Amino acid sequence: MSCVRFLVQQGIRPLVFDTRDEPPQAAQLRELDSSLELHCGPLDVGTLLACDVLIVSPGLDLRMPALQMARDAGIQLVGDADIFAQYARAPVIGITGSNGKSTVTQLTGDLLAAAGKKVAVGGNIGVPMLDTLADNVDVYVLELSSFQLDSMHDLQLHAGALLNISDDHLDRYYNREAYAASKQRIYLNAEQGVWNREQRSTAPQRLPFAQQLSFGTDEAEQERPGLLGLAEVDGTLCIQFAGQTLIRADELQLAGVHNLLNAQAALALLYSLEHSLDVAFSPAVLDCLRQFRGLPHRCELVAEHDGVRWVNDSKATNIGAAEAAIQGLRPLVKGKLILIAGGDGKGADFSTFRESLKLVDELIVLGRDGARIAQHHSISTQVKDLAEAVQVATSKTIPGSTVLLAPACASLDMFSNYQERGDVFKAAVKQHVAEVAHG
């Protein structure tokens, strides 16, 4: 819809295709322009082959036979990023990764705003990038999914960040190497690359070191790329830049080691734009970092009651994201760590989850692939829904425990999206706390 709106504004009347028989936004399309031609259901190859260019939604698999036939016929297949590239008149920062990209995108936008920039944040984070275009923008910050990167050719990035790579979307890629190659496209037209030293596979393959910045859990180095890192100072972990302490971990609202990596990535992107310590790491910027609470459904503290913390990480829709939450929170949990997981596994191999599951004291599973996860933990309980999961978790807690919803799966087997799943979990927790409070 964003693409259609934008094209109509430019005086272009596109053909519109939707593979569903009854598209949920058909009425909105008619309101926008009742004369637009809408084709529903399976893609008609003959009609596609009459087009000059196809703007393909990230929701469609580019391996679909009809799209492959169009490509073989020499028709351009692009995404909204290539249209955006023609109209954006300010530097663009792009962020991808299996996990943490929404957090880093929003944090980078907030930090740039604190540095005095007019910032537009969009892409996969929820605001279509074409909707962010404006004349008064100083810098665009875009979250880019692997699906968006697959159809991106022309977008020049001032800096591109690849935060991490873990198995995800293997229902849309032939193998994990193909998925990793898709993520590497963030560096295709990037002037600078930001990557994660914990995973060498995130490093740009063709950018010289002078155009790279890396981050990690080890100490910072004095020269590029390893200028950002972590060090223990007086018993407290600190984020450092070239050996200089920027901020202590205990000053942050964000919890977990994975969020210290996310914070470093955002600071690296800021530095890539400013190249000035005084501006990039000014008191206003660091204060903004201190105040940043993260995003809903991402390691979000829902409640703390009777010595038990309830954490909603419904956005953990793959194994890597769930592992990041488990490994990030485990050092902070004095009692039991109780994990609620399950849903649509998207073809993932859950045996790779086994090591992280060893850090979990009790496992509660639900959804289509819950039983597959349960095979990899010795103490597990299967439940029918999140309300029952909260009841079971309550019976297993001791003071100092944390109950973590980090499903390691997509939500579409039981919910319309991960946000609804998180909201249902939060409602169940709040109801439980209220019932306990009222005896």
C-alpha positions as CSV (number, residue, x, y, z in Angstrom):
1,M,0.0,0.0,0.0
2,S,2.9,2.3,0.8
3,C,4.4,1.7,-2.7
4,V,1.0,2.2,-4.4
5,R,0.4,5.5,-2.5
6,F,3.8,6.8,-3.4
7,L,3.5,5.9,-7.1
8,V,0.1,7.5,-7.3
9,Q,1.5,10.7,-5.8
10,Q,4.2,10.7,-8.5
11,G,1.5,10.4,-11.2
12,I,2.2,6.7,-11.8
13,R,-0.8,4.3,-11.9
14,P,0.5,0.8,-11.2
15,L,-1.1,-2.6,-11.7
16,V,-1.6,-4.1,-8.3
17,F,-1.3,-7.9,-7.5
18,D,-2.1,-9.7,-4.3
19,T,-1.7,-13.5,-4.1
20,R,-4.6,-13.7,-1.6
21,D,-8.1,-14.1,-3.0
22,E,-9.4,-11.5,-0.6
23,P,-6.7,-8.9,0.2
24,P,-7.3,-7.3,3.6
25,Q,-6.5,-3.8,2.2
26,A,-8.6,-4.0,-1.0
27,A,-11.1,-1.4,0.4
28,Q,-8.2,1.0,1.2
29,L,-6.9,0.5,-2.4
30,R,-10.3,1.5,-3.8
31,E,-10.5,4.5,-1.6
32,L,-7.1,5.6,-2.8
33,D,-7.9,5.3,-6.5
34,S,-11.0,3.3,-7.5
35,S,-9.7,3.0,-11.1
36,L,-6.6,1.0,-10.1
37,E,-6.5,-2.5,-11.5
38,L,-6.3,-5.2,-8.8
39,H,-5.4,-8.8,-9.6
40,C,-6.1,-11.3,-6.8
41,G,-5.1,-14.9,-6.3
42,P,-2.3,-16.8,-8.0
43,L,0.0,-14.6,-10.0
44,D,-0.9,-14.5,-13.7
45,V,2.3,-14.9,-15.7
46,G,0.9,-13.4,-18.9
47,T,-0.1,-10.2,-17.1
48,L,3.2,-10.0,-15.2
49,L,5.2,-10.4,-18.4
50,A,3.5,-7.3,-19.9
51,C,5.0,-5.1,-17.1
52,D,8.3,-3.2,-17.3
53,V,9.2,-3.5,-13.7
54,L,7.9,-5.4,-10.7
55,I,8.0,-3.9,-7.2
56,V,7.9,-7.0,-5.0
57,S,6.7,-7.0,-1.4
58,P,9.2,-8.6,1.1
59,G,6.3,-11.0,1.9
60,L,6.7,-12.7,-1.4
61,D,9.3,-15.4,-2.1
62,L,11.4,-14.3,-5.1
63,R,11.8,-18.0,-5.9
64,M,8.1,-18.2,-6.9
65,P,7.9,-19.6,-10.4
66,A,5.9,-16.7,-11.8
67,L,8.5,-14.2,-10.5
68,Q,11.4,-16.3,-11.8
69,M,9.8,-16.4,-15.2
70,A,9.5,-12.6,-15.2
71,R,13.1,-12.2,-14.2
72,D,14.2,-14.7,-16.9
73,A,12.3,-12.5,-19.4
74,G,14.4,-9.5,-18.4
75,I,11.9,-7.7,-16.2
76,Q,13.4,-5.9,-13.3
77,L,12.4,-7.2,-9.8
78,V,13.0,-4.5,-7.2
79,G,11.7,-3.5,-3.7
80,D,10.7,-0.3,-2.2
81,A,14.4,0.4,-1.2
82,D,15.2,1.0,-4.9
83,I,12.4,3.5,-5.3
84,F,13.5,5.2,-2.0
85,A,17.0,5.4,-3.3
86,Q,15.9,7.7,-6.2
87,Y,14.2,10.2,-3.8
88,A,16.3,10.3,-0.6
89,R,18.4,13.4,-0.4
90,A,20.1,12.8,3.0
91,P,22.6,10.1,4.3
92,V,21.0,6.7,4.9
93,I,22.0,4.3,7.7
94,G,20.9,0.7,7.2
95,I,20.7,-2.0,10.0
96,T,20.2,-5.7,9.6
97,G,20.8,-8.9,11.6
98,S,18.9,-11.9,12.8
99,N,18.3,-10.3,16.2
100,G,18.3,-6.9,17.8
101,K,17.9,-4.8,14.6
102,S,14.7,-3.0,15.7
103,T,16.3,-2.1,19.0
104,V,19.5,-0.8,17.3
105,T,17.4,1.1,14.7
106,Q,15.3,2.9,17.2
107,L,18.3,3.6,19.5
108,T,20.4,4.9,16.7
109,G,17.5,7.2,15.7
110,D,17.2,8.4,19.3
111,L,20.9,9.0,19.7
112,L,21.1,11.0,16.4
113,A,18.2,13.1,17.5
114,A,20.0,13.8,20.8
115,A,23.0,14.9,18.7
116,G,20.8,17.5,17.1
117,K,19.9,15.8,13.9
118,K,16.4,15.7,12.2
119,V,16.0,11.9,11.9
120,A,13.5,9.7,10.0
121,V,13.3,6.1,11.2
122,G,11.6,3.4,9.1
123,G,11.8,0.3,7.1
124,N,11.1,-3.1,8.6
125,I,10.6,-1.5,12.0
126,G,7.0,-0.6,11.1
127,V,7.0,2.7,9.1
128,P,7.5,1.9,5.4
129,M,10.6,3.7,4.2
130,L,8.7,5.6,1.4
131,D,6.5,7.1,4.1
132,T,9.5,8.7,5.8
133,L,10.7,10.7,2.8
134,A,10.8,14.4,3.5
135,D,12.8,17.5,2.6
136,N,13.8,18.4,6.1
137,V,15.5,15.1,7.1
138,D,19.2,15.2,8.0
139,V,19.6,11.4,8.2
140,Y,17.5,8.3,7.5
141,V,17.8,5.2,9.7
142,L,16.3,2.1,8.2
143,E,15.8,-1.4,9.5
144,L,16.3,-3.8,6.6
145,S,15.2,-7.4,6.7
146,S,16.9,-10.1,4.6
147,F,13.8,-10.1,2.3
148,Q,14.2,-6.4,1.7
149,L,17.9,-6.8,1.0
150,D,17.2,-9.5,-1.6
151,S,15.5,-7.0,-3.8
152,M,17.7,-4.0,-3.0
153,H,20.2,-2.9,-5.7
154,D,20.5,0.9,-5.9
155,L,20.3,2.2,-2.3
156,Q,23.6,3.8,-1.3
157,L,24.2,3.5,2.5
158,H,26.4,5.9,4.4
159,A,26.9,3.0,6.9
160,G,25.5,-0.5,7.0
161,A,25.4,-2.6,10.2
162,L,25.2,-6.4,10.3
163,L,24.6,-7.2,14.0
164,N,24.6,-11.0,14.0
165,I,23.5,-14.1,11.9
166,S,21.6,-17.0,13.3
167,D,19.3,-19.6,11.7
168,D,16.1,-17.9,10.6
169,H,13.7,-17.9,7.7
170,L,15.2,-21.2,6.4
171,D,11.7,-21.8,4.9
172,R,12.6,-19.0,2.5
173,Y,16.3,-19.8,1.8
174,Y,17.9,-22.9,0.3
175,N,20.4,-23.1,3.2
176,R,22.0,-21.0,6.0
177,E,24.8,-19.9,3.6
178,A,22.2,-18.4,1.3
179,Y,20.6,-16.6,4.3
180,A,24.0,-15.3,5.4
181,A,24.7,-14.1,1.9
182,S,21.4,-12.2,1.9
183,K,22.4,-10.4,5.1
184,Q,25.8,-9.5,3.6
185,R,24.0,-7.5,0.9
186,I,23.8,-4.7,3.5
187,Y,27.4,-3.8,2.5
188,L,26.6,-3.9,-1.2
189,N,26.7,-0.1,-1.7
190,A,27.8,1.0,1.8
191,E,30.6,3.5,2.5
192,Q,31.2,2.1,5.9
193,G,30.5,-1.3,7.6
194,V,29.6,-2.0,11.3
195,W,30.0,-5.6,12.4
196,N,30.1,-7.9,15.4
197,R,33.5,-9.4,16.4
198,E,31.7,-12.3,18.2
199,Q,30.8,-13.5,14.6
200,R,33.4,-13.1,11.9
201,S,30.7,-13.9,9.3
202,T,29.2,-10.5,9.9
203,A,32.4,-8.7,8.7
204,P,32.3,-6.9,5.3
205,Q,34.2,-8.9,2.7
206,R,35.3,-6.0,0.5
207,L,35.5,-2.9,2.6
208,P,39.0,-1.8,3.8
209,F,39.6,-1.6,7.5
210,A,39.6,2.2,7.4
211,Q,35.9,2.0,6.5
212,Q,34.9,-0.6,9.2
213,L,33.9,-0.4,12.8
214,S,33.4,-3.5,15.0
215,F,32.0,-4.1,18.4
216,G,32.2,-7.0,20.8
217,T,32.4,-8.3,24.4
218,D,36.2,-8.1,24.4
219,E,38.2,-4.9,25.0
220,A,38.3,-2.0,22.6
221,E,41.4,-1.5,20.5
222,Q,43.1,1.8,19.7
223,E,42.5,1.7,15.9
224,R,39.9,0.6,13.4
225,P,38.0,-1.5,13.1
226,G,37.9,-2.6,16.8
227,L,37.4,0.8,18.4
228,L,34.4,-0.2,20.6
229,G,34.3,-2.9,23.2
230,L,33.6,-3.9,26.8
231,A,36.0,-3.8,29.8
232,E,35.6,-4.3,33.5
233,V,36.3,-1.1,35.5
234,D,36.1,-1.3,39.4
235,G,34.1,-4.5,39.1
236,T,31.6,-3.1,36.6
237,L,31.3,-3.7,32.9
238,C,31.7,-0.6,30.8
239,I,31.3,0.3,27.1
240,Q,34.6,1.8,25.9
241,F,35.9,3.6,22.8
242,A,39.6,3.2,22.1
243,G,40.2,2.4,25.8
244,Q,38.2,5.4,27.0
245,T,35.1,4.6,29.2
246,L,31.9,6.0,27.7
247,I,29.2,4.6,30.0
248,R,28.8,1.9,32.7
249,A,26.5,-1.0,32.1
250,D,24.7,-0.4,35.5
251,E,23.7,3.1,34.2
252,L,21.6,1.6,31.4
253,Q,17.9,0.7,31.5
254,L,18.7,-2.0,29.0
255,A,19.4,-5.4,30.6
256,G,21.7,-8.2,29.4
257,V,25.0,-8.5,27.6
258,H,23.2,-8.7,24.2
259,N,22.0,-5.2,24.8
260,L,25.5,-3.9,25.6
261,L,26.4,-5.2,22.0
262,N,23.3,-3.4,20.7
263,A,24.3,-0.2,22.4
264,Q,27.8,-0.4,20.9
265,A,26.4,-0.9,17.4
266,A,24.3,2.2,17.7
267,L,27.3,4.2,19.0
268,A,29.4,2.9,16.1
269,L,26.8,4.1,13.6
270,L,26.6,7.5,15.3
271,Y,30.4,7.8,15.1
272,S,30.4,6.7,11.5
273,L,28.3,9.7,10.7
274,E,30.0,12.3,12.9
275,H,33.7,11.2,13.2
276,S,33.9,13.5,16.2
277,L,34.1,12.1,19.8
278,D,32.7,15.3,21.2
279,V,29.6,15.1,19.0
280,A,29.1,11.4,18.7
281,F,29.5,10.7,22.4
282,S,28.4,14.1,23.9
283,P,26.7,14.3,27.3
284,A,23.3,14.6,25.6
285,V,23.9,11.5,23.5
286,L,25.1,9.4,26.5
287,D,22.2,10.6,28.6
288,C,19.8,9.5,25.9
289,L,21.5,6.1,26.0
290,R,21.0,6.0,29.8
291,Q,17.2,6.7,29.4
292,F,16.5,4.3,26.5
293,R,14.2,1.6,27.8
294,G,14.1,-0.6,24.7
295,L,11.1,-1.5,22.6
296,P,7.9,-3.3,23.5
297,H,8.1,-7.2,23.3
298,R,11.9,-7.1,23.4
299,C,13.2,-8.2,26.9
300,E,10.4,-6.0,28.3
301,L,10.0,-6.2,32.1
302,V,6.2,-6.8,32.5
303,A,6.0,-7.1,36.3
304,E,8.1,-7.8,39.4
305,H,6.0,-9.4,42.2
306,D,6.9,-11.6,45.2
307,G,10.5,-11.5,44.1
308,V,9.7,-12.9,40.6
309,R,10.4,-10.9,37.4
310,W,8.3,-11.5,34.3
311,V,10.0,-10.6,31.0
312,N,8.3,-10.4,27.6
313,D,10.6,-11.1,24.7
314,S,7.9,-12.1,22.2
315,K,10.0,-10.6,19.4
316,A,12.4,-13.5,19.9
317,T,10.9,-15.2,16.8
318,N,14.0,-17.4,16.1
319,I,16.5,-19.4,18.1
320,G,19.3,-16.8,18.0
321,A,17.0,-14.2,19.5
322,A,15.9,-16.5,22.3
323,E,19.5,-17.5,22.9
324,A,20.5,-13.8,23.2
325,A,17.8,-13.2,25.8
326,I,18.7,-16.4,27.8
327,Q,22.4,-15.7,27.8
328,G,21.9,-12.0,28.5
329,L,19.6,-12.5,31.5
330,R,21.0,-15.7,33.0
331,P,23.9,-13.9,34.9
332,L,21.3,-11.6,36.5
333,V,19.0,-14.4,37.8
334,K,19.6,-15.6,41.3
335,G,16.7,-18.0,41.5
336,K,15.3,-20.1,38.6
337,L,15.2,-19.0,35.0
338,I,11.9,-20.4,33.6
339,L,11.5,-20.2,29.8
340,I,8.2,-20.2,27.9
341,A,8.9,-21.1,24.2
342,G,7.2,-22.5,21.1
343,G,5.2,-21.6,18.0
344,D,6.0,-21.9,14.3
345,G,9.7,-22.9,14.1
346,K,10.0,-21.9,10.4
347,G,12.0,-25.1,9.6
348,A,14.7,-24.4,12.3
349,D,16.9,-27.2,13.7
350,F,16.2,-27.0,17.4
351,S,19.2,-29.2,18.3
352,T,21.3,-26.0,17.9
353,F,19.2,-24.6,20.8
354,R,20.3,-27.3,23.2
355,E,23.4,-25.5,24.7
356,S,21.4,-22.4,25.6
357,L,18.5,-24.5,27.0
358,K,21.0,-25.9,29.6
359,L,21.0,-22.4,31.2
360,V,17.2,-22.7,31.7
361,D,16.0,-24.4,34.9
362,E,12.4,-25.1,33.7
363,L,11.0,-25.2,30.2
364,I,7.3,-24.6,29.3
365,V,6.3,-25.2,25.7
366,L,3.3,-24.5,23.5
367,G,2.3,-24.2,19.9
368,R,3.0,-26.1,16.7
369,D,6.7,-26.8,17.4
370,G,6.7,-26.7,21.2
371,A,7.2,-30.5,21.5
372,R,10.3,-30.3,19.2
373,I,11.9,-27.8,21.6
374,A,10.9,-29.9,24.6
375,Q,13.0,-32.8,23.3
376,H,16.1,-30.8,24.1
377,H,15.5,-30.2,27.8
378,S,15.1,-32.6,30.7
379,I,12.4,-30.6,32.6
380,S,9.6,-29.5,30.4
381,T,5.9,-29.0,30.5
382,Q,3.5,-28.8,27.5
383,V,0.6,-26.3,27.8
384,K,-2.2,-25.3,25.5
385,D,-1.9,-21.5,25.7
386,L,-0.1,-18.6,27.4
387,A,-2.7,-18.3,30.2
388,E,-1.9,-21.9,31.2
389,A,1.9,-21.2,30.7
390,V,1.7,-18.3,33.3
391,Q,-0.2,-20.6,35.8
392,V,2.4,-23.4,35.4
393,A,5.3,-20.9,35.6
394,T,3.8,-19.5,38.8
395,S,3.8,-22.9,40.5
396,K,7.5,-23.4,39.7
397,T,9.0,-20.1,40.8
398,I,11.1,-19.4,43.9
399,P,12.2,-15.9,45.1
400,G,14.8,-14.4,42.7
401,S,13.3,-16.2,39.7
402,T,12.7,-14.8,36.2
403,V,10.0,-16.1,33.9
404,L,11.0,-15.3,30.3
405,L,8.7,-15.5,27.3
406,A,11.3,-16.0,24.4
407,P,9.5,-18.3,22.0
408,A,12.3,-19.0,19.5
409,C,9.5,-19.3,17.0
410,A,7.1,-17.2,14.9
411,S,3.7,-16.6,16.3
412,L,1.4,-17.2,13.3
413,D,0.3,-20.7,14.4
414,M,-1.6,-19.1,17.3
415,F,-1.6,-15.3,16.9
416,S,-1.8,-12.7,14.2
417,N,1.7,-11.4,15.0
418,Y,4.4,-11.4,17.8
419,Q,2.9,-8.2,19.2
420,E,-0.5,-9.9,19.9
421,R,1.4,-12.8,21.5
422,G,3.3,-10.4,23.8
423,D,0.1,-8.6,24.7
424,V,-1.7,-11.8,25.6
425,F,1.3,-12.8,27.8
426,K,1.4,-9.4,29.5
427,A,-2.4,-9.5,30.1
428,A,-2.1,-13.0,31.7
429,V,0.8,-11.9,33.9
430,K,-1.0,-8.8,35.1
431,Q,-4.1,-10.8,35.8
432,H,-2.0,-13.3,37.8
433,V,-0.4,-10.4,39.8
434,A,-3.8,-8.8,40.5
435,E,-5.3,-12.1,41.7
436,V,-2.3,-12.7,44.0
437,A,-2.6,-9.1,45.4
438,H,-6.3,-9.6,46.1
439,G,-5.8,-12.9,47.8
